[in-house]
């Protein structure tokens, strides 16, 4: 199983670069870097600098958007990363919910993502595409075919879309086996809709990891994230698949313990260092191929997560 790690938000670019270096040293296969406006630091710039501080880890935005990032700009960034970190980059695109909130516009529609992904892939191949009144725009010095283009998704329609147009998917829907089987089935439906015959396709499942010597503290540290993701309905399809249904309260502190337990069981990796290592190994034994881990608990939590990953990761 390949394990990627998500860099923290709200830290300096230098700290992000050091996080990427530490993650690679711990055996992480890749590092995702958030691309958020509100923290005042550019995710693309952080990735470029992280490329200079690492030599093996795959690097990618997790997740960039098509609201404030024009498809041509995204393609040029991908081409640039291919130059400075050959074979170590990819794109992960999403609807831009956070960006939409901070720029006063709706998230990108599935139709917009369906339109944009082929444009970016065409630009990376050196082909001409049309943008508005510009009928023929291209990258003059492509490195074809360029980095792969993946879609972030949680709901069934978005997961199917990733199967239709993407080279891969980053799934925010849970990590237990029945949920992963559902994700694979939805992607296959997307392949069928687009008449794609078993394409090379990378699936990464996203999860939060909270490691603590005190398992109660580890679980409690996930409460706000669990509540936020439940409110965003990221787990609806997965919970339906395993026969769970909850009414989500308005406040995180009112989240019932059974609901938090369900999230921790099916969607997160939570517990003592031994617990977390055991769950990671169990996921690998079940056939999970790739995981993006979001370490909880600040710098101390990051170090605990790195120690757990070092016991189970197999470097690329």
N, C-alpha and C positions, 0 to 999 in steps of 0.2 A: 504493500500500500504506500502510495506517495502522499506525503503530508505537507501542505502549504501552511503558511502562517500569515495572518492579517496584521499589518502594522497599525499601531494605535493612532487615533485622531487627536487633534489638539496639542500636538507636540511640535518641536522645532524640526526643520528639515534635517539638521545634523542628527537629531535623535532618531528620526526615521531611517536615515542611512545607517546609523549604528545598529538599530534594531534589525535591519536586513542582514548586516554582517553577522550579528549574533545568531540569527535564525539559521543562516547558512552553516555556521559553525556547529550548531546543534543537530544538523542533519536534515533540515527542512529542504524539501524539493523545490519550493518556490515561495515567493513573498508577494502578497497583494498589498497595494497601497491605496487607501481611500482617496477619492477625488472629490472633496467637498469644498464649497466656497466659503462657508462660514468661519473656517479656522484660519483663513488668510494666507494659506500656503498652497502652492500649485502642486498637485499630485504628479503631473507629468515631469516637472522639474525634479521632484524628489526621486522618481524612478530613474531618471537619467543619472543622477548622482549616485544612487544605489548601485547602478550598473558598474560604476567605477570602483566601488568598494567590495564587490563580490565577483566571483569567477565561475560559479556553477549554478546558483539558484535561478530559476525562472522568475521573471519580474513582470508584473502586470497591474493595470489599474483595477481596483475592486471597490466600486465599479465606476466607470466614467459614463457620461450622459450625452445625448444627442440634442439637448436643449441649448446649452451654452457652448458646446463644442460642435463646430461644423464638421460634416463628414470629411471634407478635404483636410481640415486641420487634424482630425483623428488619424487619417491615413498617413499624413506627413509625420506625425508623432510615431506611428508604428514603423514607418520606413526608417526614421532616425534611430529608434531603439534597435532595429535589425542591424544597423551599422555599428552601434557602439556595444551591443551585446548580442552578437550573432547567434541565432538559434535559441535565445534565452528569453524571448518576450512573446506576449500575445495580447490581444485586446479582449476586454470584457465590457460589454455595453449593457445599459439598462434604461429604464424609463425615466430615471432622474427624479425620484420622489423628493429627495432632500433638496436638490437644486430647484425643483419646481416650487417648493415651499418658500425658498429664500429669494426667488425671482418673480414671484407673483404670477405664475403661469401653470397650466395643468401639466402633469407628467406627459411624456411622449406616449402616443398611442401605439398599439401593436401594429397598426398600418404604417406608422412612421418608421418603426424599427424594421418592418418587413421591406420597406423601401430603401432604408439607409444601408443595411448590411451588404446587399449586393453591390451598392455603389462603392463602399469602402474596399471590398474585395477586388472589384474591378480596377480601382486606382492602384492598389498594391501590385496588381499584375501588369501595370503599365498601360492599361486600356483607357480610352477616352470616355468621359461621362459628361452629362449635361447638368448644369446647375442654373436654374432660372433662365436668365437671358444669355448665359454663357453656354453655347451648344457643345463645346468640345474642350474639356479640361482634363489634363493628365499630369502624372508625375513624370518628369523628364528623365529621371535617373532611377527607375524602379529596381528593386531586388526581388524579382518574382520567384515564388508566388507571394512572398511576404508573410508576416506573422498571421496566425490563425485568429479568427473573429468569433467570439463566444457571446452568448446572451445570458444575463442573469434573469432568473425566473423563479416564481413560487406557485402561482395559480396554474391550473391545467391548460388554459389557452396560451399562456406565455410559454409554458414548457413545450407544448406542441410547436409553437412558433420557432423556438430554438432548434427543434428537430428539422423544421422546414428549411431554414435559411442559414443556420449557424454551423461553425466547425466544432462547436462544443457548447456546453451549458454549465452555469454555476447555479445550483439549485438551493433555494432557501425554503425547504419544505419539511425538514426532519431527516434523521439518519438511521432510524431503525429499519430492519430488513423489509418489512411490508411496504414502508414508505419509499424505500429505494426501488423496490420492484415496480411500484406505481409510477415513479419518475421515469424509469426505463420504458415502461409501456407507453407513456404519453409521448416521449421522444420518438419511439417507433411509429406512433400514429402520425407525427409530423413528417417523418421520413416517407411514410406511405402517401400522405397528402401531396408531397412534392415529388413523388415517384423517384425517391433516392433509394438505391439498393445498398443497404448496409454500409453507409459511408464511414470513413475514418472519423470518429466522433469522440471527443473527450468529455466525460461527465465528472464534475467536481461537486461534492456535497458540502454545504457550508454549516458550520456548527460553532457554538460558544464553548470554550473550555474554562472551567473554574476549578483550580486545584488548591487544596488547603489541608493541613493536618487535621483540622476540624471539619468533618463532612457537613455538619449543619451550617457552618460559616460558608463553606463552598457553595452549598445550595442557595443560601440567602443572597449571596452575591449575584446570583443570576436573576433575581426577582424583577428588577426593572427592565432588563432586556427581554425576559419572557413575556412580561405584560405588554411591552411595546410591540413585539412581533405578533403576539396574539391579536392586539388591536389592529395591526396591519393585515391580519388574516393570512399571514404567511403559512400557518400550519393547518388551515382549514381542510385542504384536500387530504393531507397526510393523516390528520386525526380522524376524518371520516373513514379513511381506509382501514384504520385499526379500531373503528367502532367507538370513538370518543367524540363527545360534543359538550361544549361548555358555554355558559353565558359569561362573557368577560366583564369584570367590574370596571368602573371608570378609573379607579386609583390602583396603582401597583401594590400599595400596602394592604389592599383589600383582596388581593389575589388569593383564593383558597389554596390550602396546602396540597390538596389532591390535584389541583390544576397545575401547580408548580412542579409537583412530582411527575406528572405526565409529560410536561415539557422536558424536564431533566432526563427522563427515561427514553423518550423517543426522539428528542431533538438536540440535546446538549451532551457534553461529556463533563461530569461533575463528581467530585469526591476527593478522597485522599490521593496522594501520588500513586499508591498501589492500585486504587480503584480506577484511576484514569488510564494508567498503563494497561490494566486488564481489559478495559472497554476498548481501547484502541486495538489491542491484539485480537479481541473478539471480532471487531469490525473487519479487520484484515482477514481473519479466518473465514468470515462469511463471504468474502469476495469483493468488499469495497475497494475500489482501485485508487480513488483520489479524494482527499478531504482538505478543506480550507478551515483552519482552526483560528478562532478569534479568542485570544487569551484575555481573561477577565482579571481584574485586581491590580491594575497599575504595574509599575516596574517589578515589584515583588512577584505578582502573578505571572508576569511574562517569564521571569526566571524559572518559576516552578513549572510552567508549561514547557519551556525549553528542556528542562531536565527530563520531563516525561517523554517528550518527542525523541530525545537522544537515545532512549531505550528501545524505541520501536521503529525509528525512521531508517529507510534504506536510501542513501544518497543516490542521485541520478548518475 
